[in-house]
Every structure is written in structure tokens, then in C-alpha cells.
Amino acid sequence: MQYYDPYWEDKNFEERRRIRAEHRREHELRQKKRTRILFASIAGMLLLCTLFALLAVFLMDGKKDGRKAGEKAAEEESQEIREIVLSEADPLLAGSIYSNEAESDRELMDGLEEAKLPEGSAMTLVEMPKQGSDDTALLEAGALTGVALLNTTPDEKTQAVGEEVDSAYVILVSLEDNRVLCARQSDARMYPASMTKVMTVLVAAEHLRSMDALGEIFEMTRDIESYSYVNGCSNVGFSVGERVTIADLFYGTILPSGADAAIALAEYTAGSQEAFAELMNQKAEELGIGGSTHFVNCVGLYDDNHYSTAADMAVIMNAAMDNPICREVLSRHIYTTTHTSFHPDGITVSNLFLRRIEDHQPTGIVLGAKTGFVNQSLNCAVSYGEDEGGRAYICVTGSAHGAWQAIRDHVALYSKYFDAESTGGENPSENAAAAQEDGA
């Protein structure tokens, strides 16, 4: 039986009440603390939201400023490139073409009257072939018109090509006599490969609006890079987004046989490669070779419907060498593109055919050339040369077994007929044997 003691009962009650009071105070403190934390959290979130809002506004303003700064920098870069291109350091523009549209262009032609050339004619690093009085050159937007068509029909004096020449398709034409000196399957269909690019630069040059257009800027696209990469083409090495001059595209199309430059030139001229190919075919019709030459691209990639003949390529080369822009580009050995943010020192390119043949050509000089290769055509080349008497020739070869063999074929043909023409006989030069050495 439990004994009831009022004293201890009252004492326990007081203790319990004290403990409950402490619990209530602790609970109230915890509640106040939670409330303070909640308000602090809310205040912190509001502060963060405010900061994020201010940051977003700042970034948007910075982006606008950055875009404006980028546009300004791009504009300044374009202007800088333009100033370089329009300077006398660039032979494609320095004294190449006269334009009535800009007074500054007149300063580039200070020596025009002294050279006794008609206003609007070319003054390039390589002298133009001697023209008759009836063949007055007319320049309009950088293009020469009224060029006499080249005779590529063999006659009774045309010689057969000797065994020293490996190429299956051959033609050598004397421009002075406008006759075929020798030929082998010159009218047979062949695939021109990158010799196509001679027509590419010719059409592009004839469609330039003015001299100033050579200093305009074209931005390289990923589609151009992809097309070139997928088809295994040779390239200048321009980068996606790189802003390059039209002058650089001309040089890049010929010297390194750059597909990126050729496609860019086509898109700049006609909007697309397909539309540009139509212009190429129109030019072929104008030159009288539309029935035996047809193009479907500006690069020279193989296609059953992309074909020409050795004779037709001689006609195209003749027209190109009568165009001041094309003549300068086809005659250039080494060129460095204008500097950009992608290539601060520019890109140095060269015409390997011209650089290689100059050490192996014993007579005369080869002034302009373009090579080509696809599996279906093997190695082909078209060149323009002059003998020691200044007489001009165009040589085209196709289906040679090796790049150096194509060069040796041109050396053999030029050496033989340069000497024969200059002496009035038909004896090959003693130096012709040197054409057989392996320059590799």
C-alpha cells in the first residue's frame, strides 16, 4: 500500500510545472528562431532574384555592346584587308584594271599613258601578247571582251605526237600563226579535272562588277568546308567563318587548286555552284565549244556530264590569258593571302607546275599553267608559254601517268617546237633530251 504524503506530492507538482514552463520557453525560442530563419531566407531569395535580374540586364546590355563591338571590329578588319588589297602590294589590283567609278582607281594607273595602252587595258606583271590593231582590248568590270577564237583544227602541216610524250590527249597551238602544230586525240572527250578552274576564274572575272569588287569580303561557310572535305578536294585552308577577299579567292582557286576558294568564288558570283555552272556553260557556248564541253561544277570533280577536250581547254586557256585578272593569277608562282584573325600571317600558296617546270624548260618560258587530277582523267595540264622570240603557244595534255610526267610532256613539246619555230625548221632541240630527266 502506497503512503500518501502531501509534502512530496506538492513538491513534485511544482517541479513538473517548472519543467513545463521551461519546455514552453524553449518551444517559443525555437519558433522565433524558425521565424527569423524563414524571413531571412525569404529576404535572401528576394536579394538573389534582384541580383539575378540586375545581372541579366547587365549581360544583355553587354551582349549588345559586344555585338556592336564585334561588328565594328569586323568592319575595321574588312577595311584593313581592303586597304591592303587595294595597295600596290597586290599585283592583281595594283595597276591591273582601270575603273571610271572611283577616282582612287585612277592613281593605280599613273603609268597607263606612258605604256601607250588604251584606257581600261591591263598592266600586269607579265606583258600581254602582242595584239593587232583590229584586236583592241575592251575592259568592262575587269573582263576582256572581243577575244578572237582560237583555231584548234589540225591541218596538213599538223604533226603527230611522238612517243616521248606519254599523255593520251595532246594539242599544241601556235598563237602567232593560229594553227595546230601537233595533236593526239585533241577532239576526243576527256575529263578536265581541276583544269576546270581556268573556266571558273574566267567566268568569275567577267562577272565582276568593278575593280572594287576584288576588295570585297566573302565569309567562308561550313557548307563549303563540308563539300570540299566529303569530296576529298585540295584546299587553300580557309576556316569556317573566315572573312577573305575576292582577290584571295582568285589566287586560291588557281595556285593551290583550292576547292574552298573556287566554290566561294562561284557562290559570290552566282549565288550557288549550280547557277555558276550554268554561267560556265554559257561561256562555253560563247567560245564556240558548247557542243563538246559541259560543266556541272566549278571544281573539276568527276561526273559523266562534266567533260571537255584538249582542243576546247586550249580555247578556254586562250580566253583566260587574254583576261588581265586571269592572266595575273595563272602566271603567279607564289602568293600570300591577306591576313585575318584566323590566319594573322596569311596563307602562302604556290603554283607547283610553274615552280617545277622553270628548272627543266631549256628553251623559252612557261608563263601560266593549271594542272588537274581525278582517277578518271589521270594527270592533265594546260599551259601558256613563249619562245625566245616572244611567240606564244598553248599546250594541253591529258591522261599522263604521273604529275611529273605531265610536266615532262610539256617540256618535250615546248622544247621541240620552240626550237623548230625559231629556226624555221623541224629539228628537235638537243636539249629535248633533258625533258626526259626525272625532276622528282
C-alpha positions as CSV (number, residue, x, y, z in Angstrom):
1,M,0.0,0.0,0.0
2,Q,1.4,3.4,-1.1
3,Y,1.7,6.0,1.5
4,Y,0.3,9.4,0.5
5,D,2.5,12.3,1.6
6,P,1.1,15.8,0.7
7,Y,4.5,17.5,1.0
8,W,6.2,15.4,-1.6
9,E,3.1,15.5,-3.8
10,D,3.1,19.3,-3.8
11,K,6.9,19.3,-4.4
12,N,6.6,17.1,-7.5
13,F,3.8,19.2,-8.9
14,E,6.0,22.3,-8.6
15,E,8.9,20.6,-10.3
16,R,6.6,19.4,-13.2
17,R,5.2,22.9,-13.6
18,R,8.7,24.4,-13.7
19,I,9.8,21.8,-16.3
20,R,6.7,22.5,-18.4
21,A,7.4,26.2,-18.2
22,E,11.0,25.7,-19.4
23,H,9.7,23.5,-22.3
24,R,7.3,26.3,-23.3
25,R,10.1,28.9,-23.3
26,E,12.3,26.6,-25.3
27,H,9.5,26.0,-27.8
28,E,8.8,29.7,-28.1
29,L,12.5,30.3,-28.7
30,R,12.6,27.6,-31.4
31,Q,9.6,29.1,-33.0
32,K,11.1,32.6,-33.0
33,K,14.3,31.2,-34.4
34,R,12.4,29.4,-37.2
35,T,10.5,32.6,-38.0
36,R,13.8,34.6,-38.2
37,I,15.3,31.9,-40.4
38,L,12.2,31.9,-42.7
39,F,12.2,35.7,-43.0
40,A,16.0,35.6,-43.6
41,S,15.6,33.0,-46.3
42,I,12.8,35.0,-48.0
43,A,14.9,38.1,-47.8
44,G,17.9,36.2,-49.2
45,M,15.9,34.8,-52.1
46,L,14.5,38.2,-52.9
47,L,18.0,39.6,-52.8
48,L,19.3,36.9,-55.1
49,C,16.4,37.4,-57.5
50,T,17.2,41.1,-57.6
51,L,20.8,40.3,-58.2
52,F,20.0,37.8,-61.0
53,A,17.7,40.3,-62.6
54,L,20.3,43.0,-62.5
55,L,22.9,40.6,-63.8
56,A,20.6,39.5,-66.7
57,V,20.1,43.2,-67.6
58,F,23.8,43.8,-67.4
59,L,24.6,40.7,-69.6
60,M,22.0,41.7,-72.2
61,D,23.5,45.2,-72.4
62,G,27.0,43.7,-72.5
63,K,25.9,41.3,-75.3
64,K,24.5,44.2,-77.3
65,D,27.7,46.1,-76.7
66,G,29.8,43.1,-77.6
67,R,27.8,42.5,-80.8
68,K,28.3,46.2,-81.7
69,A,32.0,45.9,-80.8
70,G,32.3,42.7,-82.9
71,E,30.6,44.3,-85.8
72,K,32.8,47.3,-85.5
73,A,35.9,45.1,-85.3
74,A,34.8,43.1,-88.3
75,E,34.2,46.3,-90.2
76,E,37.6,47.6,-89.2
77,E,39.2,44.2,-90.2
78,S,37.4,44.3,-93.6
79,Q,38.5,47.9,-94.1
80,E,42.1,46.9,-93.2
81,I,42.0,44.0,-95.6
82,R,40.5,46.2,-98.3
83,E,43.3,48.8,-97.8
84,I,45.9,46.0,-98.1
85,V,44.3,44.6,-101.2
86,L,43.9,48.0,-102.8
87,S,47.5,48.8,-102.1
88,E,50.3,48.5,-104.7
89,A,51.5,45.3,-102.9
90,D,48.8,43.3,-104.6
91,P,49.6,42.9,-108.4
92,L,46.1,41.7,-109.1
93,L,44.8,45.1,-108.3
94,A,47.9,47.4,-108.5
95,G,47.6,48.7,-112.0
96,S,45.6,45.7,-113.3
97,I,42.3,47.4,-114.1
98,Y,41.1,50.9,-114.6
99,S,37.7,51.9,-113.4
100,N,35.8,55.1,-114.1
101,E,33.8,54.6,-110.9
102,A,36.4,55.7,-108.4
103,E,38.9,58.4,-108.5
104,S,41.3,56.4,-106.3
105,D,41.4,53.8,-109.1
106,R,43.0,56.4,-111.4
107,E,46.0,56.6,-109.1
108,L,46.7,52.9,-109.7
109,M,47.1,53.6,-113.4
110,D,49.6,56.5,-113.4
111,G,51.7,54.8,-116.0
112,L,48.9,54.0,-118.4
113,E,49.5,56.7,-121.0
114,E,53.3,56.1,-120.8
115,A,52.7,52.4,-121.6
116,K,50.6,53.5,-124.6
117,L,47.8,51.2,-123.7
118,P,44.2,52.1,-124.3
119,E,42.3,53.3,-121.3
120,G,40.9,50.3,-119.5
121,S,43.6,47.9,-120.7
122,A,45.7,45.6,-118.5
123,M,49.0,46.4,-116.9
124,T,50.0,43.1,-115.2
125,L,53.4,41.8,-114.2
126,V,53.6,39.7,-117.4
127,E,53.2,41.6,-120.7
128,M,50.1,40.9,-122.7
129,P,50.7,39.1,-126.1
130,K,51.1,41.4,-129.0
131,Q,47.7,42.4,-130.4
132,G,46.9,43.5,-133.9
133,S,45.3,46.9,-134.4
134,D,42.0,45.3,-135.1
135,D,42.1,43.4,-131.7
136,T,41.6,46.4,-129.4
137,A,41.1,45.2,-125.9
138,L,38.0,46.3,-124.1
139,L,37.7,46.1,-120.4
140,E,34.4,46.2,-118.7
141,A,34.2,45.3,-115.0
142,G,37.5,43.6,-115.2
143,A,36.7,41.4,-118.2
144,L,38.3,41.5,-121.7
145,T,35.7,41.0,-124.5
146,G,36.0,40.6,-128.2
147,V,38.8,37.9,-128.0
148,A,39.4,36.2,-131.3
149,L,38.6,32.5,-131.1
150,L,41.5,30.1,-131.2
151,N,41.8,27.7,-134.2
152,T,42.2,24.2,-132.9
153,T,41.6,22.3,-136.1
154,P,44.6,20.3,-137.3
155,D,45.7,20.9,-140.9
156,E,48.0,19.2,-143.4
157,K,51.1,20.6,-141.6
158,T,50.0,19.4,-138.1
159,Q,52.4,16.8,-136.9
160,A,51.7,13.6,-135.0
161,V,52.9,13.5,-131.4
162,G,56.0,11.4,-130.7
163,E,56.5,8.6,-128.3
164,E,58.4,10.8,-126.0
165,V,55.0,12.2,-124.9
166,D,53.1,9.9,-122.6
167,S,49.8,11.8,-122.4
168,A,46.9,10.3,-124.4
169,Y,45.3,13.7,-125.3
170,V,47.6,16.4,-126.7
171,I,47.4,19.7,-128.5
172,L,50.0,22.4,-129.1
173,V,48.8,25.6,-130.7
174,S,50.8,28.5,-132.1
175,L,49.0,31.7,-131.3
176,E,51.1,33.7,-133.7
177,D,50.0,31.5,-136.6
178,N,46.7,30.5,-135.0
179,R,47.3,26.9,-136.1
180,V,47.8,23.5,-134.5
181,L,51.4,22.4,-134.5
182,C,50.8,18.9,-133.2
183,A,47.9,16.9,-131.8
184,R,46.8,13.5,-130.5
185,Q,43.2,12.8,-129.9
186,S,42.7,16.5,-129.4
187,D,39.0,16.3,-130.1
188,A,38.3,13.2,-128.0
189,R,36.2,13.6,-124.9
190,M,38.2,13.8,-121.7
191,Y,37.6,14.7,-118.1
192,P,39.3,18.1,-117.4
193,A,39.6,17.6,-113.6
194,S,41.0,20.8,-112.0
195,M,41.8,22.4,-115.4
196,T,38.1,23.3,-115.0
197,K,39.2,26.1,-112.6
198,V,40.6,28.0,-115.6
199,M,37.0,28.4,-116.7
200,T,36.0,29.1,-113.1
201,V,38.2,32.2,-112.8
202,L,37.4,33.3,-116.3
203,V,33.7,33.4,-115.7
204,A,34.1,35.0,-112.2
205,A,36.4,37.7,-113.6
206,E,34.0,38.5,-116.4
207,H,31.1,38.9,-113.9
208,L,32.9,41.2,-111.5
209,R,31.0,44.5,-111.2
210,S,34.1,46.7,-110.9
211,M,37.7,46.8,-109.7
212,D,36.4,47.5,-106.2
213,A,34.8,44.1,-106.1
214,L,38.2,42.4,-105.8
215,G,38.5,44.0,-102.4
216,E,35.1,42.8,-101.2
217,I,34.8,40.3,-98.4
218,F,33.4,36.8,-98.5
219,E,32.7,34.8,-95.4
220,M,33.6,31.1,-95.6
221,T,30.8,28.7,-94.6
222,R,30.6,25.3,-93.1
223,D,28.8,24.0,-96.3
224,I,31.8,24.9,-98.4
225,E,34.2,23.2,-96.0
226,S,31.9,20.1,-95.8
227,Y,31.6,19.9,-99.6
228,S,35.4,20.1,-100.0
229,Y,36.0,17.6,-97.2
230,V,33.5,15.0,-98.3
231,N,34.8,15.0,-101.9
232,G,38.4,14.9,-100.9
233,C,39.4,18.1,-102.6
234,S,42.6,20.2,-102.3
235,N,42.1,23.4,-100.3
236,V,43.6,26.7,-99.6
237,G,43.0,26.2,-95.9
238,F,40.4,28.9,-95.1
239,S,38.5,28.4,-91.9
240,V,34.7,28.4,-91.3
241,G,33.7,32.0,-90.6
242,E,36.9,33.4,-92.0
243,R,36.4,36.6,-94.0
244,V,38.6,36.6,-97.1
245,T,38.9,38.9,-100.1
246,I,37.6,38.1,-103.5
247,A,41.2,38.6,-104.8
248,D,42.3,35.9,-102.4
249,L,39.6,33.6,-103.8
250,F,41.0,34.1,-107.4
251,Y,44.6,33.2,-106.3
252,G,43.4,30.4,-104.1
253,T,41.4,28.8,-106.9
254,I,44.4,28.5,-109.2
255,L,47.7,28.3,-107.3
256,P,46.8,25.5,-104.7
257,S,43.8,24.4,-106.8
258,G,41.6,25.2,-103.7
259,A,38.1,23.9,-103.9
260,D,37.1,26.1,-101.0
261,A,38.2,29.2,-102.9
262,A,36.5,28.0,-106.1
263,I,33.2,27.3,-104.5
264,A,33.3,30.6,-102.6
265,L,34.0,32.4,-105.9
266,A,31.1,30.6,-107.5
267,E,28.7,31.4,-104.7
268,Y,29.9,35.0,-104.6
269,T,29.3,35.4,-108.4
270,A,26.1,33.5,-109.0
271,G,24.7,32.6,-105.5
272,S,25.3,28.9,-105.9
273,Q,27.6,26.4,-107.6
274,E,24.7,25.1,-109.8
275,A,23.9,28.6,-111.0
276,F,27.6,29.3,-111.6
277,A,27.9,26.1,-113.7
278,E,25.2,27.5,-116.0
279,L,27.3,30.6,-116.5
280,M,30.3,28.3,-117.3
281,N,28.2,26.5,-119.9
282,Q,27.0,29.8,-121.4
283,K,30.7,30.9,-121.7
284,A,31.5,27.6,-123.4
285,E,28.7,28.4,-126.0
286,E,30.1,31.9,-126.4
287,L,33.6,30.4,-127.1
288,G,32.1,28.0,-129.7
289,I,32.8,24.8,-127.7
290,G,29.4,24.2,-126.2
291,G,28.9,21.1,-128.2
292,S,31.9,19.3,-126.9
293,T,32.4,20.9,-123.4
294,H,30.0,20.8,-120.5
295,F,30.4,21.6,-116.8
296,V,28.4,20.6,-113.8
297,N,30.7,22.0,-111.1
298,C,33.3,24.7,-110.7
299,V,35.9,22.4,-109.1
300,G,36.5,19.7,-111.6
301,L,35.1,16.8,-109.7
302,Y,34.3,13.7,-111.9
303,D,30.9,13.5,-113.4
304,D,29.8,11.8,-116.6
305,N,28.3,15.2,-117.7
306,H,31.4,17.1,-116.8
307,Y,33.7,16.9,-119.8
308,S,35.8,18.7,-122.4
309,T,38.5,18.1,-124.9
310,A,42.2,19.1,-125.2
311,A,41.3,21.4,-128.0
312,D,38.5,23.1,-126.0
313,M,40.7,23.5,-123.0
314,A,43.2,25.4,-125.3
315,V,40.4,27.7,-126.3
316,I,39.5,28.3,-122.7
317,M,43.1,29.0,-121.7
318,N,43.5,31.4,-124.6
319,A,40.5,33.4,-123.4
320,A,41.7,33.3,-119.8
321,M,45.2,34.6,-120.8
322,D,43.6,37.5,-122.6
323,N,41.8,38.5,-119.4
324,P,44.0,40.6,-117.1
325,I,42.8,39.1,-113.9
326,C,43.1,35.5,-115.0
327,R,46.4,36.1,-116.7
328,E,47.9,37.5,-113.5
329,V,46.5,34.7,-111.4
330,L,47.6,31.9,-113.8
331,S,51.1,33.5,-114.1
332,R,51.7,33.8,-110.3
333,H,54.2,31.5,-108.8
334,I,53.7,32.3,-105.0
335,Y,51.1,34.3,-103.2
336,T,50.3,35.0,-99.6
337,T,46.6,35.7,-98.7
338,T,45.7,38.9,-96.8
339,H,45.9,38.4,-93.0
340,T,42.8,37.7,-91.0
341,S,42.1,36.9,-87.3
342,F,42.2,33.2,-88.3
343,H,45.5,33.5,-90.2
344,P,47.4,36.5,-88.9
345,D,50.3,35.9,-91.3
346,G,48.1,34.9,-94.2
347,I,48.3,31.6,-96.1
348,T,51.2,31.2,-98.6
349,V,50.2,29.2,-101.7
350,S,52.1,28.4,-104.9
351,N,51.7,27.1,-108.4
352,L,53.8,23.9,-108.3
353,F,53.6,23.4,-112.1
354,L,55.3,26.7,-112.8
355,R,57.8,26.3,-110.0
356,R,58.8,22.8,-111.1
357,I,58.9,23.4,-114.9
358,E,61.0,26.5,-114.8
359,D,64.1,24.4,-113.8
360,H,63.5,21.9,-116.6
361,Q,62.4,24.1,-119.5
362,P,65.6,24.5,-121.6
363,T,64.1,26.9,-124.1
364,G,61.6,29.7,-123.8
365,I,59.5,30.2,-120.7
366,V,56.1,28.9,-119.4
367,L,54.2,31.9,-118.1
368,G,50.9,30.4,-117.0
369,A,49.5,27.0,-116.1
370,K,46.9,24.9,-114.3
371,T,47.1,21.2,-113.6
372,G,44.4,18.7,-112.7
373,F,43.9,15.1,-111.5
374,V,41.0,12.8,-110.9
375,N,41.2,9.0,-111.2
376,Q,39.2,9.0,-114.4
377,S,41.4,11.6,-116.2
378,L,44.8,10.8,-114.6
379,N,47.2,13.8,-114.7
380,C,46.4,16.7,-117.0
381,A,47.7,20.2,-117.6
382,V,47.2,23.3,-119.6
383,S,49.9,25.9,-120.0
384,Y,50.8,29.1,-121.9
385,G,54.4,29.6,-123.0
386,E,56.6,31.9,-125.1
387,D,59.7,31.0,-127.0
388,E,62.8,33.2,-127.0
389,G,61.4,35.2,-129.9
390,G,58.3,36.1,-128.0
391,R,56.0,33.9,-129.9
392,A,53.2,32.5,-127.8
393,Y,51.8,28.9,-127.6
394,I,49.2,27.0,-125.6
395,C,49.7,23.4,-124.7
396,V,47.2,20.9,-123.3
397,T,47.8,17.3,-122.2
398,G,45.6,14.7,-120.6
399,S,45.9,11.3,-119.1
400,A,49.6,11.3,-118.2
401,H,50.8,8.7,-115.8
402,G,52.1,10.9,-113.0
403,A,52.3,14.6,-112.1
404,W,55.9,14.8,-113.1
405,Q,55.2,13.0,-116.4
406,A,52.7,15.7,-117.3
407,I,55.4,18.3,-116.7
408,R,57.9,16.3,-118.8
409,D,55.3,16.1,-121.6
410,H,55.0,19.9,-121.7
411,V,58.8,20.3,-121.6
412,A,59.2,17.9,-124.5
413,L,56.6,19.6,-126.7
414,Y,57.7,23.2,-126.0
415,S,61.4,22.3,-126.4
416,K,60.8,20.7,-129.8
417,Y,58.5,23.3,-131.3
418,F,60.1,26.4,-129.7
419,D,63.3,25.5,-131.5
420,A,61.6,24.4,-134.7
421,E,59.6,27.6,-134.9
422,S,62.5,29.9,-134.1
423,T,64.9,28.3,-136.6
424,G,62.2,27.8,-139.3
425,G,63.0,24.0,-139.4
426,E,61.5,21.0,-137.7
427,N,64.6,19.6,-135.8
428,P,64.1,19.0,-132.2
429,S,66.5,20.7,-129.9
430,E,69.4,18.9,-128.4
431,N,68.1,20.0,-125.1
432,A,64.9,18.0,-125.7
433,A,66.6,15.0,-124.1
434,A,66.7,17.0,-120.9
435,A,63.0,16.8,-120.8
436,Q,63.2,13.1,-120.0
437,E,65.1,13.6,-116.8
438,D,63.2,12.8,-113.6
439,G,62.8,16.0,-111.7
440,A,61.3,14.3,-108.7
